[in-house]
Amino acid sequence: MALIGPEGKEQLRLVAKYGGIGFELALFIAVGYFGGNWLDKKFGTAPWLMYVGLGIGIAGGVNSIVRLVKSTDFNKL
């Protein structure tokens, strides 16, 4: 006997799909920021590589969100 029905399973699938958006965006930004900061320390440069890494992280996070939204069928929600 199943604990949840088909509608409940679909809701859990959607929560799993969209629940990690914030974490994924934060992860992209953090990796870009700290990667750029590490490169700045390694090469002894001003914080320009940190800014470049932060920009790349933000762009990657936004790109990930845009791809997720484009793949969403809003008629099913």
Z-matrix of the N, CA and C atoms (Angstrom, degrees):
N
C 1 1.444
C 2 1.522 1 108.96
N 3 1.311 2 116.99 1 127.41
C 4 1.464 3 122.01 2 -177.84
C 5 1.525 4 110.22 3 -78.61
N 6 1.312 5 115.46 4 142.46
C 7 1.463 6 120.07 5 178.74
C 8 1.525 7 112.29 6 -76.31
N 9 1.323 8 117.23 7 -31.73
C 10 1.460 9 120.82 8 177.94
C 11 1.516 10 109.22 9 -128.99
N 12 1.304 11 115.12 10 153.29
C 13 1.450 12 120.12 11 -178.73
C 14 1.515 13 111.76 12 -85.82
N 15 1.324 14 116.47 13 -173.51
C 16 1.462 15 120.86 14 -179.11
C 17 1.530 16 112.84 15 -64.09
N 18 1.327 17 117.80 16 -34.52
C 19 1.467 18 120.16 17 178.21
C 20 1.526 19 110.80 18 -67.24
N 21 1.324 20 116.28 19 -39.04
C 22 1.453 21 120.63 20 177.44
C 23 1.514 22 112.29 21 -65.75
N 24 1.317 23 116.26 22 -37.84
C 25 1.464 24 119.92 23 177.93
C 26 1.528 25 110.56 24 -65.89
N 27 1.321 26 116.61 25 -39.41
C 28 1.470 27 120.24 26 178.13
C 29 1.522 28 110.60 27 -65.22
N 30 1.324 29 117.37 28 -40.32
C 31 1.459 30 120.41 29 177.75
C 32 1.524 31 111.35 30 -64.42
N 33 1.302 32 117.60 31 -40.95
C 34 1.465 33 120.76 32 177.50
C 35 1.522 34 111.42 33 -64.50
N 36 1.331 35 116.48 34 -37.56
C 37 1.464 36 120.44 35 177.72
C 38 1.526 37 110.49 36 -64.05
N 39 1.325 38 117.05 37 -41.89
C 40 1.465 39 120.49 38 178.82
C 41 1.528 40 111.83 39 -67.18
N 42 1.325 41 116.90 40 -39.05
C 43 1.469 42 120.07 41 177.23
C 44 1.520 43 110.09 42 -63.08
N 45 1.318 44 116.51 43 -41.19
C 46 1.466 45 119.67 44 178.87
C 47 1.525 46 110.71 45 -65.89
N 48 1.336 47 117.07 46 -37.32
C 49 1.462 48 120.71 47 -177.82
C 50 1.528 49 111.83 48 -71.07
N 51 1.322 50 117.38 49 -43.36
C 52 1.462 51 120.80 50 -174.02
C 53 1.523 52 113.67 51 -100.54
N 54 1.306 53 117.84 52 -11.70
C 55 1.455 54 120.76 53 -176.68
C 56 1.520 55 114.39 54 -69.46
N 57 1.316 56 116.70 55 -23.41
C 58 1.455 57 120.09 56 -177.04
C 59 1.517 58 114.62 57 -95.14
N 60 1.333 59 117.97 58 9.07
C 61 1.466 60 120.33 59 -176.98
C 62 1.530 61 111.17 60 -61.13
N 63 1.304 62 117.10 61 -47.98
C 64 1.463 63 120.49 62 -178.75
C 65 1.516 64 112.37 63 -63.34
N 66 1.329 65 115.95 64 -42.06
C 67 1.457 66 120.30 65 178.54
C 68 1.519 67 110.87 66 -63.62
N 69 1.332 68 116.26 67 -42.21
C 70 1.461 69 120.37 68 -178.60
C 71 1.528 70 110.56 69 -65.04
N 72 1.328 71 117.27 70 -42.59
C 73 1.463 72 120.55 71 178.55
C 74 1.526 73 110.48 72 -63.14
N 75 1.325 74 116.89 73 -45.51
C 76 1.464 75 120.51 74 178.78
C 77 1.524 76 111.63 75 -62.43
N 78 1.320 77 117.23 76 -37.91
C 79 1.459 78 121.21 77 179.65
C 80 1.530 79 111.36 78 -65.73
N 81 1.334 80 117.32 79 -44.54
C 82 1.463 81 120.84 80 177.35
C 83 1.532 82 110.24 81 -58.83
N 84 1.330 83 116.54 82 -46.77
C 85 1.461 84 120.47 83 -177.37
C 86 1.527 85 110.53 84 -65.22
N 87 1.328 86 117.19 85 -43.75
C 88 1.464 87 120.60 86 -178.65
C 89 1.525 88 111.69 87 -64.65
N 90 1.321 89 116.76 88 -42.97
C 91 1.475 90 119.53 89 179.92
C 92 1.527 91 110.08 90 -64.32
N 93 1.332 92 117.65 91 -42.37
C 94 1.466 93 120.61 92 178.04
C 95 1.518 94 111.96 93 -63.31
N 96 1.324 95 116.74 94 -45.29
C 97 1.463 96 121.05 95 -178.64
C 98 1.529 97 111.51 96 -64.19
N 99 1.337 98 116.24 97 -52.88
C 100 1.459 99 119.14 98 -176.58
C 101 1.523 100 112.35 99 -71.13
N 102 1.335 101 117.16 100 -30.92
C 103 1.460 102 119.30 101 174.44
C 104 1.518 103 111.77 102 -65.39
N 105 1.329 104 116.85 103 -43.74
C 106 1.464 105 120.47 104 176.69
C 107 1.525 106 112.00 105 -65.52
N 108 1.323 107 116.12 106 -38.61
C 109 1.468 108 120.41 107 178.03
C 110 1.527 109 110.57 108 -64.22
N 111 1.330 110 116.87 109 -40.91
C 112 1.461 111 121.03 110 178.15
C 113 1.530 112 110.50 111 -63.63
N 114 1.337 113 116.74 112 -42.84
C 115 1.466 114 119.93 113 178.14
C 116 1.528 115 111.45 114 -64.13
N 117 1.336 116 117.33 115 -38.13
C 118 1.460 117 120.02 116 176.45
C 119 1.528 118 111.33 117 -60.69
N 120 1.318 119 116.71 118 -43.54
C 121 1.470 120 119.92 119 179.06
C 122 1.527 121 111.20 120 -67.31
N 123 1.336 122 116.54 121 -37.78
C 124 1.461 123 120.28 122 -177.98
C 125 1.526 124 111.49 123 -67.38
N 126 1.340 125 117.12 124 -42.10
C 127 1.457 126 120.91 125 -177.61
C 128 1.521 127 113.21 126 -95.12
N 129 1.324 128 118.11 127 -5.31
C 130 1.462 129 121.53 128 178.48
C 131 1.519 130 113.01 129 67.51
N 132 1.312 131 117.28 130 32.93
C 133 1.458 132 120.94 131 -178.45
C 134 1.522 133 110.07 132 -95.14
N 135 1.313 134 114.30 133 171.84
C 136 1.464 135 120.45 134 173.27
C 137 1.531 136 107.62 135 -67.05
N 138 1.308 137 119.07 136 176.22
C 139 1.472 138 119.07 137 -174.74
C 140 1.528 139 114.45 138 -74.22
N 141 1.333 140 118.18 139 23.85
C 142 1.471 141 120.00 140 -177.36
C 143 1.516 142 112.56 141 -67.91
N 144 1.312 143 117.58 142 -38.32
C 145 1.465 144 119.19 143 179.11
C 146 1.528 145 111.42 144 -67.93
N 147 1.332 146 116.61 145 -30.31
C 148 1.455 147 120.01 146 175.25
C 149 1.528 148 109.90 147 -64.22
N 150 1.336 149 116.79 148 -41.91
C 151 1.460 150 120.26 149 178.67
C 152 1.521 151 111.51 150 -67.01
N 153 1.321 152 115.89 151 -38.57
C 154 1.469 153 119.74 152 177.63
C 155 1.531 154 109.63 153 -64.79
N 156 1.321 155 116.86 154 -45.05
C 157 1.460 156 120.57 155 178.10
C 158 1.513 157 112.00 156 -62.47
N 159 1.334 158 116.65 157 -39.78
C 160 1.458 159 120.35 158 177.48
C 161 1.521 160 110.55 159 -63.26
N 162 1.323 161 117.04 160 -42.65
C 163 1.464 162 120.64 161 178.15
C 164 1.515 163 112.11 162 -63.74
N 165 1.324 164 116.36 163 -41.45
C 166 1.464 165 120.01 164 178.25
C 167 1.536 166 110.14 165 -65.63
N 168 1.326 167 116.72 166 -39.29
C 169 1.465 168 120.22 167 178.05
C 170 1.522 169 112.02 168 -64.17
N 171 1.330 170 116.73 169 -43.03
C 172 1.467 171 120.28 170 178.07
C 173 1.525 172 110.10 171 -64.32
N 174 1.327 173 116.60 172 -44.11
C 175 1.466 174 120.07 173 179.70
C 176 1.526 175 110.99 174 -62.95
N 177 1.312 176 117.27 175 -40.73
C 178 1.464 177 120.25 176 178.37
C 179 1.519 178 112.14 177 -65.42
N 180 1.324 179 117.09 178 -40.80
C 181 1.459 180 120.69 179 178.16
C 182 1.521 181 112.61 180 -65.40
N 183 1.331 182 116.22 181 -43.52
C 184 1.465 183 120.30 182 178.68
C 185 1.526 184 109.93 183 -65.89
N 186 1.324 185 117.01 184 -39.84
C 187 1.464 186 120.74 185 177.26
C 188 1.524 187 111.00 186 -60.36
N 189 1.308 188 117.06 187 -41.21
C 190 1.458 189 121.00 188 178.93
C 191 1.531 190 111.00 189 -63.80
N 192 1.322 191 116.82 190 -41.94
C 193 1.464 192 120.55 191 179.07
C 194 1.526 193 110.43 192 -66.69
N 195 1.314 194 117.54 193 -41.50
C 196 1.467 195 120.90 194 179.83
C 197 1.528 196 110.17 195 -62.96
N 198 1.329 197 117.70 196 -42.51
C 199 1.466 198 119.98 197 178.02
C 200 1.526 199 111.56 198 -62.54
N 201 1.338 200 116.80 199 -38.75
C 202 1.455 201 120.60 200 178.76
C 203 1.530 202 111.03 201 -65.90
N 204 1.318 203 117.11 202 -42.97
C 205 1.460 204 120.76 203 -179.85
C 206 1.527 205 110.64 204 -66.88
N 207 1.336 206 117.45 205 -39.56
C 208 1.458 207 120.10 206 178.86
C 209 1.529 208 111.96 207 -65.43
N 210 1.322 209 117.37 208 -30.18
C 211 1.456 210 119.97 209 -178.85
C 212 1.532 211 112.30 210 -84.47
N 213 1.323 212 117.65 211 -2.95
C 214 1.451 213 121.60 212 -177.20
C 215 1.521 214 111.18 213 -85.11
N 216 1.302 215 115.59 214 132.46
C 217 1.450 216 121.75 215 173.26
C 218 1.525 217 106.99 216 -96.09
N 219 1.331 218 117.02 217 100.78
C 220 1.457 219 121.10 218 -174.09
C 221 1.526 220 112.51 219 -71.54
N 222 1.310 221 118.39 220 -12.75
C 223 1.460 222 120.30 221 176.47
C 224 1.523 223 111.80 222 -72.05
N 225 1.342 224 116.57 223 -22.89
C 226 1.464 225 120.04 224 179.23
C 227 1.521 226 112.18 225 -82.57
N 228 1.336 227 118.35 226 -20.64
C 229 1.463 228 120.89 227 -175.99
C 230 1.491 229 112.10 228 -75.77
